[in-house]
Amino acid sequence: MRASEFVEHAPGEFGFSTLIIGMFLLGYWFVRTGVMEHPEQHLPLFRKLATVGLPIGVGLGIVGSLIATQQTPGMERDPYQTATALLMIGNLPACLGYMSMLVLMLHSRGPFSKVAVLAPLGRMALTNYLTQSFVIAFVLFGVGPGLALAGKIGTTALLAIVVVTYAAQLVFSRWWLGRFAYGPMEWVWRALTYGRMPSMRLSADSGVARE
């Protein structure tokens, strides 16, 4: 299904792919400059990003949604394209704002610091992303012997599926990382990146991987 959609939609996704490449380069900058390695030393930067990024990003998204939420067949100068453009432009500042807000919460001394309970999900982000894709494809689109429930269940049921999947992944991620250094797909990605197979074992004294 994805392969056929790619062939059909790839020519029209050139602009979006440019945006994605820019976001990857921005993420590369965050890592290479040490901002993400030592976020506690860059909290003023994260405060600025949250203060500026969230209002701009969320604001553009709201404005776009007020203009249009779907295409109008046969309508000249359909405002949906403008709405979509505003949403895409707002994605980056909103993303930076959300990320900064989480960093600030992690380094706070109040109840917001409890967001650290979600850390195992982030450490297994690739594994969890692929698992979510499989679950949604199986439940909604009927991939393989799937259920194909898209259009047959309401918003409440969809929300329940999301919450249950998310909670199950949180429990599984914490259980897995209590025994192994990396998630399954993170281990594969690391092996491909460095050209060698890293150890999955945890050091008994430090809790880090034994190479």
Secondary structure, 3 states (H helix, E strand, C coil): CHHHHHHHHHHHHHHHHHHHHHHHHHHHHHHHCCCCCCHHHHHHHHHHHHHHHHHHHHHHHHHHHHHCCCCCCCCCCCCHHHHHHHHHHHHHHHHHHHHHHHHHHHCCCCHHHHHHHHHHHHHCHHHHHHHHHHHHHHHHCCCCCCCCCCCCCCHHHHHHHHHHHHHHHHHHHHHHHCCCCCCHHHHHHHHHHHCCCCCCCECCCCCCECC
